Amino acid sequence: MATVQRVGDLEISEDKQFQQREWKMERIGWVLMMLLVIAGFLGLLGGPGLFSDATVAAPNLQVNY
C-alpha cells in the first residue's frame, strides 16, 4: 500500500516494496542483456568470434566450419 508523504507543498505517494521489486527486476534485466552482449562477442550468436570457428580433421579430410 502506498503511503503519502508531504514534502513542502507536494504530496508524494510511494510504495517502497514495489520499488524494491522493480529495482531487482531491472538489475536482472541488465545482467541478461550483458550476458547476451558477451555471447555475441564470443561468437555464440552466429557472427565471427572466439567460438564461431572450428576445424575437424581426419587422416585424409579436414573440415572448417
CHARMM internal coordinates of N, CA and C (Angstrom, degrees):
IC EDIT
DIST 1 N 1 CA 1.4481
DIST 1 CA 1 C 1.5174
ANGL 1 N 1 CA 1 C 108.34
DIST 1 C 2 N 1.2949
ANGL 1 CA 1 C 2 N 117.00
DIHE 1 N 1 CA 1 C 2 N 133.92
DIST 2 N 2 CA 1.4507
ANGL 1 C 2 N 2 CA 122.15
DIHE 1 CA 1 C 2 N 2 CA -178.56
DIST 2 CA 2 C 1.5223
ANGL 2 N 2 CA 2 C 110.31
DIHE 1 C 2 N 2 CA 2 C -77.22
DIST 2 C 3 N 1.3112
ANGL 2 CA 2 C 3 N 114.86
DIHE 2 N 2 CA 2 C 3 N 138.60
DIST 3 N 3 CA 1.4536
ANGL 2 C 3 N 3 CA 119.90
DIHE 2 CA 2 C 3 N 3 CA 175.50
DIST 3 CA 3 C 1.5143
ANGL 3 N 3 CA 3 C 108.18
DIHE 2 C 3 N 3 CA 3 C -103.88
DIST 3 C 4 N 1.3253
ANGL 3 CA 3 C 4 N 115.16
DIHE 3 N 3 CA 3 C 4 N 148.61
DIST 4 N 4 CA 1.4568
ANGL 3 C 4 N 4 CA 120.24
DIHE 3 CA 3 C 4 N 4 CA -179.18
DIST 4 CA 4 C 1.5225
ANGL 4 N 4 CA 4 C 107.82
DIHE 3 C 4 N 4 CA 4 C -106.19
DIST 4 C 5 N 1.3371
ANGL 4 CA 4 C 5 N 114.82
DIHE 4 N 4 CA 4 C 5 N 124.61
DIST 5 N 5 CA 1.4581
ANGL 4 C 5 N 5 CA 120.91
DIHE 4 CA 4 C 5 N 5 CA 177.31
DIST 5 CA 5 C 1.5124
ANGL 5 N 5 CA 5 C 108.79
DIHE 4 C 5 N 5 CA 5 C -114.75
DIST 5 C 6 N 1.2889
ANGL 5 CA 5 C 6 N 114.75
DIHE 5 N 5 CA 5 C 6 N 149.36
DIST 6 N 6 CA 1.4528
ANGL 5 C 6 N 6 CA 120.02
DIHE 5 CA 5 C 6 N 6 CA 178.63
DIST 6 CA 6 C 1.5296
ANGL 6 N 6 CA 6 C 108.44
DIHE 5 C 6 N 6 CA 6 C -103.33
DIST 6 C 7 N 1.3370
ANGL 6 CA 6 C 7 N 114.84
DIHE 6 N 6 CA 6 C 7 N 122.22
DIST 7 N 7 CA 1.4622
ANGL 6 C 7 N 7 CA 121.90
DIHE 6 CA 6 C 7 N 7 CA 177.14
DIST 7 CA 7 C 1.5219
ANGL 7 N 7 CA 7 C 106.51
DIHE 6 C 7 N 7 CA 7 C -122.95
DIST 7 C 8 N 1.3141
ANGL 7 CA 7 C 8 N 116.26
DIHE 7 N 7 CA 7 C 8 N 102.99
DIST 8 N 8 CA 1.4574
ANGL 7 C 8 N 8 CA 120.15
DIHE 7 CA 7 C 8 N 8 CA -175.11
DIST 8 CA 8 C 1.5157
ANGL 8 N 8 CA 8 C 110.01
DIHE 7 C 8 N 8 CA 8 C 62.63
DIST 8 C 9 N 1.3259
ANGL 8 CA 8 C 9 N 116.58
DIHE 8 N 8 CA 8 C 9 N -122.26
DIST 9 N 9 CA 1.4596
ANGL 8 C 9 N 9 CA 121.52
DIHE 8 CA 8 C 9 N 9 CA 178.13
DIST 9 CA 9 C 1.5307
ANGL 9 N 9 CA 9 C 112.21
DIHE 8 C 9 N 9 CA 9 C -92.45
DIST 9 C 10 N 1.3248
ANGL 9 CA 9 C 10 N 118.11
DIHE 9 N 9 CA 9 C 10 N -1.20
DIST 10 N 10 CA 1.4580
ANGL 9 C 10 N 10 CA 121.73
DIHE 9 CA 9 C 10 N 10 CA -175.78
DIST 10 CA 10 C 1.5253
ANGL 10 N 10 CA 10 C 111.18
DIHE 9 C 10 N 10 CA 10 C -98.90
DIST 10 C 11 N 1.3146
ANGL 10 CA 10 C 11 N 115.71
DIHE 10 N 10 CA 10 C 11 N 142.79
DIST 11 N 11 CA 1.4589
ANGL 10 C 11 N 11 CA 121.49
DIHE 10 CA 10 C 11 N 11 CA 169.92
DIST 11 CA 11 C 1.5257
ANGL 11 N 11 CA 11 C 106.81
DIHE 10 C 11 N 11 CA 11 C -107.44
DIST 11 C 12 N 1.3123
ANGL 11 CA 11 C 12 N 116.30
DIHE 11 N 11 CA 11 C 12 N 114.35
DIST 12 N 12 CA 1.4574
ANGL 11 C 12 N 12 CA 121.62
DIHE 11 CA 11 C 12 N 12 CA -174.53
DIST 12 CA 12 C 1.5177
ANGL 12 N 12 CA 12 C 108.80
DIHE 11 C 12 N 12 CA 12 C -112.25
DIST 12 C 13 N 1.3346
ANGL 12 CA 12 C 13 N 116.29
DIHE 12 N 12 CA 12 C 13 N 122.08
DIST 13 N 13 CA 1.4606
ANGL 12 C 13 N 13 CA 119.11
DIHE 12 CA 12 C 13 N 13 CA 176.79
DIST 13 CA 13 C 1.5241
ANGL 13 N 13 CA 13 C 108.19
DIHE 12 C 13 N 13 CA 13 C -94.84
DIST 13 C 14 N 1.3301
ANGL 13 CA 13 C 14 N 115.71
DIHE 13 N 13 CA 13 C 14 N 143.82
DIST 14 N 14 CA 1.4573
ANGL 13 C 14 N 14 CA 119.85
DIHE 13 CA 13 C 14 N 14 CA 179.62
DIST 14 CA 14 C 1.5227
ANGL 14 N 14 CA 14 C 108.90
DIHE 13 C 14 N 14 CA 14 C -144.55
DIST 14 C 15 N 1.3114
ANGL 14 CA 14 C 15 N 114.31
DIHE 14 N 14 CA 14 C 15 N 150.92
DIST 15 N 15 CA 1.4629
ANGL 14 C 15 N 15 CA 121.86
DIHE 14 CA 14 C 15 N 15 CA 178.01
DIST 15 CA 15 C 1.5281
ANGL 15 N 15 CA 15 C 106.19
DIHE 14 C 15 N 15 CA 15 C -129.88
DIST 15 C 16 N 1.3195
ANGL 15 CA 15 C 16 N 116.39
DIHE 15 N 15 CA 15 C 16 N 92.49
DIST 16 N 16 CA 1.4611
ANGL 15 C 16 N 16 CA 120.82
DIHE 15 CA 15 C 16 N 16 CA -174.59
DIST 16 CA 16 C 1.5193
ANGL 16 N 16 CA 16 C 112.47
DIHE 15 C 16 N 16 CA 16 C -61.73
DIST 16 C 17 N 1.3266
ANGL 16 CA 16 C 17 N 118.17
DIHE 16 N 16 CA 16 C 17 N -38.10
DIST 17 N 17 CA 1.4577
ANGL 16 C 17 N 17 CA 120.82
DIHE 16 CA 16 C 17 N 17 CA -179.89
DIST 17 CA 17 C 1.5325
ANGL 17 N 17 CA 17 C 110.25
DIHE 16 C 17 N 17 CA 17 C -63.32
DIST 17 C 18 N 1.3332
ANGL 17 CA 17 C 18 N 117.15
DIHE 17 N 17 CA 17 C 18 N -42.69
DIST 18 N 18 CA 1.4607
ANGL 17 C 18 N 18 CA 120.89
DIHE 17 CA 17 C 18 N 18 CA 176.98
DIST 18 CA 18 C 1.5209
ANGL 18 N 18 CA 18 C 110.78
DIHE 17 C 18 N 18 CA 18 C -63.95
DIST 18 C 19 N 1.3310
ANGL 18 CA 18 C 19 N 117.56
DIHE 18 N 18 CA 18 C 19 N -43.07
DIST 19 N 19 CA 1.4566
ANGL 18 C 19 N 19 CA 121.11
DIHE 18 CA 18 C 19 N 19 CA 179.75
DIST 19 CA 19 C 1.5209
ANGL 19 N 19 CA 19 C 111.30
DIHE 18 C 19 N 19 CA 19 C -60.93
DIST 19 C 20 N 1.3271
ANGL 19 CA 19 C 20 N 117.35
DIHE 19 N 19 CA 19 C 20 N -41.85
DIST 20 N 20 CA 1.4586
ANGL 19 C 20 N 20 CA 120.01
DIHE 19 CA 19 C 20 N 20 CA 179.73
DIST 20 CA 20 C 1.5270
ANGL 20 N 20 CA 20 C 110.92
DIHE 19 C 20 N 20 CA 20 C -65.00
DIST 20 C 21 N 1.3336
ANGL 20 CA 20 C 21 N 118.11
DIHE 20 N 20 CA 20 C 21 N -41.64
DIST 21 N 21 CA 1.4701
ANGL 20 C 21 N 21 CA 120.76
DIHE 20 CA 20 C 21 N 21 CA 176.67
DIST 21 CA 21 C 1.5236
ANGL 21 N 21 CA 21 C 110.44
DIHE 20 C 21 N 21 CA 21 C -63.42
DIST 21 C 22 N 1.3275
ANGL 21 CA 21 C 22 N 116.11
DIHE 21 N 21 CA 21 C 22 N -41.81
DIST 22 N 22 CA 1.4606
ANGL 21 C 22 N 22 CA 121.10
DIHE 21 CA 21 C 22 N 22 CA -179.82
DIST 22 CA 22 C 1.5284
ANGL 22 N 22 CA 22 C 111.08
DIHE 21 C 22 N 22 CA 22 C -62.91
DIST 22 C 23 N 1.3248
ANGL 22 CA 22 C 23 N 117.25
DIHE 22 N 22 CA 22 C 23 N -44.01
DIST 23 N 23 CA 1.4707
ANGL 22 C 23 N 23 CA 121.14
DIHE 22 CA 22 C 23 N 23 CA 179.37
DIST 23 CA 23 C 1.5255
ANGL 23 N 23 CA 23 C 111.04
DIHE 22 C 23 N 23 CA 23 C -64.99
DIST 23 C 24 N 1.3235
ANGL 23 CA 23 C 24 N 116.85
DIHE 23 N 23 CA 23 C 24 N -38.26
DIST 24 N 24 CA 1.4647
ANGL 23 C 24 N 24 CA 120.54
DIHE 23 CA 23 C 24 N 24 CA 178.16
DIST 24 CA 24 C 1.5290
ANGL 24 N 24 CA 24 C 110.21
DIHE 23 C 24 N 24 CA 24 C -63.47
DIST 24 C 25 N 1.3274
ANGL 24 CA 24 C 25 N 117.31
DIHE 24 N 24 CA 24 C 25 N -45.13
DIST 25 N 25 CA 1.4617
ANGL 24 C 25 N 25 CA 120.97
DIHE 24 CA 24 C 25 N 25 CA 178.57
DIST 25 CA 25 C 1.5272
ANGL 25 N 25 CA 25 C 110.86
DIHE 24 C 25 N 25 CA 25 C -64.71
DIST 25 C 26 N 1.3187
ANGL 25 CA 25 C 26 N 117.04
DIHE 25 N 25 CA 25 C 26 N -36.03
DIST 26 N 26 CA 1.4621
ANGL 25 C 26 N 26 CA 120.56
DIHE 25 CA 25 C 26 N 26 CA 178.38
DIST 26 CA 26 C 1.5260
ANGL 26 N 26 CA 26 C 110.46
DIHE 25 C 26 N 26 CA 26 C -64.53
DIST 26 C 27 N 1.3341
ANGL 26 CA 26 C 27 N 117.19
DIHE 26 N 26 CA 26 C 27 N -43.16
DIST 27 N 27 CA 1.4697
ANGL 26 C 27 N 27 CA 120.46
DIHE 26 CA 26 C 27 N 27 CA 178.81
DIST 27 CA 27 C 1.5252
ANGL 27 N 27 CA 27 C 110.89
DIHE 26 C 27 N 27 CA 27 C -64.57
DIST 27 C 28 N 1.3305
ANGL 27 CA 27 C 28 N 117.80
DIHE 27 N 27 CA 27 C 28 N -39.51
DIST 28 N 28 CA 1.4607
ANGL 27 C 28 N 28 CA 120.72
DIHE 27 CA 27 C 28 N 28 CA 176.91
DIST 28 CA 28 C 1.5303
ANGL 28 N 28 CA 28 C 110.24
DIHE 27 C 28 N 28 CA 28 C -62.51
DIST 28 C 29 N 1.3184
ANGL 28 CA 28 C 29 N 116.98
DIHE 28 N 28 CA 28 C 29 N -41.44
DIST 29 N 29 CA 1.4671
ANGL 28 C 29 N 29 CA 121.34
DIHE 28 CA 28 C 29 N 29 CA 177.39
DIST 29 CA 29 C 1.5112
ANGL 29 N 29 CA 29 C 112.18
DIHE 28 C 29 N 29 CA 29 C -61.46
DIST 29 C 30 N 1.3318
ANGL 29 CA 29 C 30 N 116.94
DIHE 29 N 29 CA 29 C 30 N -42.91
DIST 30 N 30 CA 1.4667
ANGL 29 C 30 N 30 CA 120.55
DIHE 29 CA 29 C 30 N 30 CA 178.57
DIST 30 CA 30 C 1.5259
ANGL 30 N 30 CA 30 C 111.37
DIHE 29 C 30 N 30 CA 30 C -62.79
DIST 30 C 31 N 1.3300
ANGL 30 CA 30 C 31 N 116.88
DIHE 30 N 30 CA 30 C 31 N -41.12
DIST 31 N 31 CA 1.4648
ANGL 30 C 31 N 31 CA 120.30
DIHE 30 CA 30 C 31 N 31 CA 178.75
DIST 31 CA 31 C 1.5259
ANGL 31 N 31 CA 31 C 110.40
DIHE 30 C 31 N 31 CA 31 C -63.99
DIST 31 C 32 N 1.3357
ANGL 31 CA 31 C 32 N 117.45
DIHE 31 N 31 CA 31 C 32 N -43.18
DIST 32 N 32 CA 1.4601
ANGL 31 C 32 N 32 CA 120.32
DIHE 31 CA 31 C 32 N 32 CA 178.90
DIST 32 CA 32 C 1.5254
ANGL 32 N 32 CA 32 C 111.71
DIHE 31 C 32 N 32 CA 32 C -63.32
DIST 32 C 33 N 1.3250
ANGL 32 CA 32 C 33 N 117.06
DIHE 32 N 32 CA 32 C 33 N -40.11
DIST 33 N 33 CA 1.4656
ANGL 32 C 33 N 33 CA 119.73
DIHE 32 CA 32 C 33 N 33 CA 177.56
DIST 33 CA 33 C 1.5268
ANGL 33 N 33 CA 33 C 111.56
DIHE 32 C 33 N 33 CA 33 C -64.59
DIST 33 C 34 N 1.3324
ANGL 33 CA 33 C 34 N 116.99
DIHE 33 N 33 CA 33 C 34 N -40.51
DIST 34 N 34 CA 1.4649
ANGL 33 C 34 N 34 CA 119.89
DIHE 33 CA 33 C 34 N 34 CA 178.97
DIST 34 CA 34 C 1.5291
ANGL 34 N 34 CA 34 C 110.74
DIHE 33 C 34 N 34 CA 34 C -66.10
DIST 34 C 35 N 1.3398
ANGL 34 CA 34 C 35 N 117.69
DIHE 34 N 34 CA 34 C 35 N -39.04
DIST 35 N 35 CA 1.4615
ANGL 34 C 35 N 35 CA 120.38
DIHE 34 CA 34 C 35 N 35 CA 176.84
DIST 35 CA 35 C 1.5250
ANGL 35 N 35 CA 35 C 110.99
DIHE 34 C 35 N 35 CA 35 C -62.90
DIST 35 C 36 N 1.3149
ANGL 35 CA 35 C 36 N 117.48
DIHE 35 N 35 CA 35 C 36 N -38.01
DIST 36 N 36 CA 1.4592
ANGL 35 C 36 N 36 CA 121.27
DIHE 35 CA 35 C 36 N 36 CA 177.38
DIST 36 CA 36 C 1.5302
ANGL 36 N 36 CA 36 C 111.17
DIHE 35 C 36 N 36 CA 36 C -65.08
DIST 36 C 37 N 1.3204
ANGL 36 CA 36 C 37 N 117.26
DIHE 36 N 36 CA 36 C 37 N -42.11
DIST 37 N 37 CA 1.4635
ANGL 36 C 37 N 37 CA 121.04
DIHE 36 CA 36 C 37 N 37 CA 178.34
DIST 37 CA 37 C 1.5273
ANGL 37 N 37 CA 37 C 110.45
DIHE 36 C 37 N 37 CA 37 C -64.80
DIST 37 C 38 N 1.3253
ANGL 37 CA 37 C 38 N 117.37
DIHE 37 N 37 CA 37 C 38 N -43.70
DIST 38 N 38 CA 1.4678
ANGL 37 C 38 N 38 CA 121.05
DIHE 37 CA 37 C 38 N 38 CA 179.16
DIST 38 CA 38 C 1.5248
ANGL 38 N 38 CA 38 C 110.32
DIHE 37 C 38 N 38 CA 38 C -63.23
DIST 38 C 39 N 1.3356
ANGL 38 CA 38 C 39 N 117.58
DIHE 38 N 38 CA 38 C 39 N -41.89
DIST 39 N 39 CA 1.4660
ANGL 38 C 39 N 39 CA 120.79
DIHE 38 CA 38 C 39 N 39 CA 177.45
DIST 39 CA 39 C 1.5234
ANGL 39 N 39 CA 39 C 110.54
DIHE 38 C 39 N 39 CA 39 C -60.72
DIST 39 C 40 N 1.3218
ANGL 39 CA 39 C 40 N 117.46
DIHE 39 N 39 CA 39 C 40 N -38.36
DIST 40 N 40 CA 1.4599
ANGL 39 C 40 N 40 CA 120.71
DIHE 39 CA 39 C 40 N 40 CA 177.28
DIST 40 CA 40 C 1.5158
ANGL 40 N 40 CA 40 C 112.19
DIHE 39 C 40 N 40 CA 40 C -65.29
DIST 40 C 41 N 1.3202
ANGL 40 CA 40 C 41 N 117.41
DIHE 40 N 40 CA 40 C 41 N -42.49
DIST 41 N 41 CA 1.4669
ANGL 40 C 41 N 41 CA 120.64
DIHE 40 CA 40 C 41 N 41 CA 178.52
DIST 41 CA 41 C 1.5225
ANGL 41 N 41 CA 41 C 111.79
DIHE 40 C 41 N 41 CA 41 C -65.15
DIST 41 C 42 N 1.3171
ANGL 41 CA 41 C 42 N 117.34
DIHE 41 N 41 CA 41 C 42 N -31.67
DIST 42 N 42 CA 1.4596
ANGL 41 C 42 N 42 CA 120.86
DIHE 41 CA 41 C 42 N 42 CA 179.94
DIST 42 CA 42 C 1.5269
ANGL 42 N 42 CA 42 C 112.57
DIHE 41 C 42 N 42 CA 42 C -80.89
DIST 42 C 43 N 1.3178
ANGL 42 CA 42 C 43 N 117.59
DIHE 42 N 42 CA 42 C 43 N -7.22
DIST 43 N 43 CA 1.4507
ANGL 42 C 43 N 43 CA 121.08
DIHE 42 CA 42 C 43 N 43 CA 178.45
DIST 43 CA 43 C 1.5097
ANGL 43 N 43 CA 43 C 113.57
DIHE 42 C 43 N 43 CA 43 C 87.83
DIST 43 C 44 N 1.3020
ANGL 43 CA 43 C 44 N 118.65
DIHE 43 N 43 CA 43 C 44 N 14.46
DIST 44 N 44 CA 1.4567
ANGL 43 C 44 N 44 CA 121.13
DIHE 43 CA 43 C 44 N 44 CA -179.12
DIST 44 CA 44 C 1.5203
ANGL 44 N 44 CA 44 C 112.72
DIHE 43 C 44 N 44 CA 44 C -79.63
DIST 44 C 45 N 1.3120
ANGL 44 CA 44 C 45 N 118.25
DIHE 44 N 44 CA 44 C 45 N -5.48
DIST 45 N 45 CA 1.4636
ANGL 44 C 45 N 45 CA 121.81
DIHE 44 CA 44 C 45 N 45 CA -178.85
DIST 45 CA 45 C 1.5273
ANGL 45 N 45 CA 45 C 112.17
DIHE 44 C 45 N 45 CA 45 C -108.92
DIST 45 C 46 N 1.3158
ANGL 45 CA 45 C 46 N 117.65
DIHE 45 N 45 CA 45 C 46 N 13.67
DIST 46 N 46 CA 1.4558
ANGL 45 C 46 N 46 CA 120.78
DIHE 45 CA 45 C 46 N 46 CA 174.20
DIST 46 CA 46 C 1.5155
ANGL 46 N 46 CA 46 C 115.57
DIHE 45 C 46 N 46 CA 46 C 104.46
DIST 46 C 47 N 1.3062
ANGL 46 CA 46 C 47 N 119.99
DIHE 46 N 46 CA 46 C 47 N -11.96
DIST 47 N 47 CA 1.4501
ANGL 46 C 47 N 47 CA 121.54
DIHE 46 CA 46 C 47 N 47 CA 179.76
DIST 47 CA 47 C 1.5161
ANGL 47 N 47 CA 47 C 111.36
DIHE 46 C 47 N 47 CA 47 C -90.90
DIST 47 C 48 N 1.3166
ANGL 47 CA 47 C 48 N 116.87
DIHE 47 N 47 CA 47 C 48 N 179.96
DIST 48 N 48 CA 1.4658
ANGL 47 C 48 N 48 CA 119.12
DIHE 47 CA 47 C 48 N 48 CA 177.62
DIST 48 CA 48 C 1.5261
ANGL 48 N 48 CA 48 C 110.24
DIHE 47 C 48 N 48 CA 48 C -67.77
DIST 48 C 49 N 1.3078
ANGL 48 CA 48 C 49 N 115.56
DIHE 48 N 48 CA 48 C 49 N 141.03
DIST 49 N 49 CA 1.4546
ANGL 48 C 49 N 49 CA 119.89
DIHE 48 CA 48 C 49 N 49 CA -179.51
DIST 49 CA 49 C 1.5095
ANGL 49 N 49 CA 49 C 111.62
DIHE 48 C 49 N 49 CA 49 C 177.31
DIST 49 C 50 N 1.3102
ANGL 49 CA 49 C 50 N 115.72
DIHE 49 N 49 CA 49 C 50 N -172.86
DIST 50 N 50 CA 1.4571
ANGL 49 C 50 N 50 CA 122.53
DIHE 49 CA 49 C 50 N 50 CA -175.18
DIST 50 CA 50 C 1.5241
ANGL 50 N 50 CA 50 C 112.20
DIHE 49 C 50 N 50 CA 50 C -61.40
DIST 50 C 51 N 1.3169
ANGL 50 CA 50 C 51 N 118.22
DIHE 50 N 50 CA 50 C 51 N -41.93
DIST 51 N 51 CA 1.4588
ANGL 50 C 51 N 51 CA 121.64
DIHE 50 CA 50 C 51 N 51 CA -175.66
DIST 51 CA 51 C 1.5322
ANGL 51 N 51 CA 51 C 113.59
DIHE 50 C 51 N 51 CA 51 C -102.86
DIST 51 C 52 N 1.3314
ANGL 51 CA 51 C 52 N 118.32
DIHE 51 N 51 CA 51 C 52 N 10.11
DIST 52 N 52 CA 1.4574
ANGL 51 C 52 N 52 CA 119.47
DIHE 51 CA 51 C 52 N 52 CA -174.12
DIST 52 CA 52 C 1.5240
ANGL 52 N 52 CA 52 C 113.32
DIHE 51 C 52 N 52 CA 52 C -89.40
DIST 52 C 53 N 1.3213
ANGL 52 CA 52 C 53 N 119.45
DIHE 52 N 52 CA 52 C 53 N -16.30
DIST 53 N 53 CA 1.4615
ANGL 52 C 53 N 53 CA 122.30
DIHE 52 CA 52 C 53 N 53 CA -179.08
DIST 53 CA 53 C 1.5226
ANGL 53 N 53 CA 53 C 109.75
DIHE 52 C 53 N 53 CA 53 C -114.72
DIST 53 C 54 N 1.3367
ANGL 53 CA 53 C 54 N 114.86
DIHE 53 N 53 CA 53 C 54 N 140.19
DIST 54 N 54 CA 1.4626
ANGL 53 C 54 N 54 CA 119.56
DIHE 53 CA 53 C 54 N 54 CA 177.72
DIST 54 CA 54 C 1.5216
ANGL 54 N 54 CA 54 C 108.71
DIHE 53 C 54 N 54 CA 54 C -147.33
DIST 54 C 55 N 1.3059
ANGL 54 CA 54 C 55 N 115.88
DIHE 54 N 54 CA 54 C 55 N 156.18
DIST 55 N 55 CA 1.4600
ANGL 54 C 55 N 55 CA 122.45
DIHE 54 CA 54 C 55 N 55 CA 177.96
DIST 55 CA 55 C 1.5211
ANGL 55 N 55 CA 55 C 108.72
DIHE 54 C 55 N 55 CA 55 C -132.66
DIST 55 C 56 N 1.3303
ANGL 55 CA 55 C 56 N 115.34
DIHE 55 N 55 CA 55 C 56 N 133.46
DIST 56 N 56 CA 1.4591
ANGL 55 C 56 N 56 CA 121.82
DIHE 55 CA 55 C 56 N 56 CA 175.42
DIST 56 CA 56 C 1.5135
ANGL 56 N 56 CA 56 C 107.05
DIHE 55 C 56 N 56 CA 56 C -120.91
DIST 56 C 57 N 1.3173
ANGL 56 CA 56 C 57 N 116.23
DIHE 56 N 56 CA 56 C 57 N 130.49
DIST 57 N 57 CA 1.4636
ANGL 56 C 57 N 57 CA 119.54
DIHE 56 CA 56 C 57 N 57 CA -176.99
DIST 57 CA 57 C 1.5240
ANGL 57 N 57 CA 57 C 110.15
DIHE 56 C 57 N 57 CA 57 C -126.38
DIST 57 C 58 N 1.3259
ANGL 57 CA 57 C 58 N 114.37
DIHE 57 N 57 CA 57 C 58 N 139.59
DIST 58 N 58 CA 1.4609
ANGL 57 C 58 N 58 CA 123.29
DIHE 57 CA 57 C 58 N 58 CA 171.73
DIST 58 CA 58 C 1.5292
ANGL 58 N 58 CA 58 C 106.11
DIHE 57 C 58 N 58 CA 58 C -121.24
DIST 58 C 59 N 1.3215
ANGL 58 CA 58 C 59 N 119.55
DIHE 58 N 58 CA 58 C 59 N 176.13
DIST 59 N 59 CA 1.4690
ANGL 58 C 59 N 59 CA 119.73
DIHE 58 CA 58 C 59 N 59 CA -177.25
DIST 59 CA 59 C 1.5255
ANGL 59 N 59 CA 59 C 114.08
DIHE 58 C 59 N 59 CA 59 C -54.44
DIST 59 C 60 N 1.3250
ANGL 59 CA 59 C 60 N 119.64
DIHE 59 N 59 CA 59 C 60 N -40.60
DIST 60 N 60 CA 1.4652
ANGL 59 C 60 N 60 CA 121.41
DIHE 59 CA 59 C 60 N 60 CA -177.42
DIST 60 CA 60 C 1.5260
ANGL 60 N 60 CA 60 C 113.50
DIHE 59 C 60 N 60 CA 60 C -118.19
DIST 60 C 61 N 1.3271
ANGL 60 CA 60 C 61 N 117.39
DIHE 60 N 60 CA 60 C 61 N 13.16
DIST 61 N 61 CA 1.4635
ANGL 60 C 61 N 61 CA 120.27
DIHE 60 CA 60 C 61 N 61 CA -173.50
DIST 61 CA 61 C 1.5063
ANGL 61 N 61 CA 61 C 110.42
DIHE 60 C 61 N 61 CA 61 C -147.59
DIST 61 C 62 N 1.3319
ANGL 61 CA 61 C 62 N 115.82
DIHE 61 N 61 CA 61 C 62 N 138.02
DIST 62 N 62 CA 1.4522
ANGL 61 C 62 N 62 CA 121.58
DIHE 61 CA 61 C 62 N 62 CA 175.16
DIST 62 CA 62 C 1.5176
ANGL 62 N 62 CA 62 C 108.43
DIHE 61 C 62 N 62 CA 62 C -133.40
DIST 62 C 63 N 1.3296
ANGL 62 CA 62 C 63 N 117.52
DIHE 62 N 62 CA 62 C 63 N 130.25
DIST 63 N 63 CA 1.4491
ANGL 62 C 63 N 63 CA 122.80
DIHE 62 CA 62 C 63 N 63 CA -177.78
DIST 63 CA 63 C 1.5202
ANGL 63 N 63 CA 63 C 108.84
DIHE 62 C 63 N 63 CA 63 C -122.06
DIST 63 C 64 N 1.3259
ANGL 63 CA 63 C 64 N 117.05
DIHE 63 N 63 CA 63 C 64 N 125.02
DIST 64 N 64 CA 1.4636
ANGL 63 C 64 N 64 CA 123.39
DIHE 63 CA 63 C 64 N 64 CA 175.48
DIST 64 CA 64 C 1.5252
ANGL 64 N 64 CA 64 C 108.23
DIHE 63 C 64 N 64 CA 64 C -106.75
DIST 64 C 65 N 1.3070
ANGL 64 CA 64 C 65 N 116.33
DIHE 64 N 64 CA 64 C 65 N 127.55
DIST 65 N 65 CA 1.4696
ANGL 64 C 65 N 65 CA 119.80
DIHE 64 CA 64 C 65 N 65 CA 177.67
DIST 65 CA 65 C 1.4905
ANGL 65 N 65 CA 65 C 110.57
DIHE 64 C 65 N 65 CA 65 C -144.41
END
COOR INIT
IC SEED 1 N 1 CA 1 C
IC BUILD
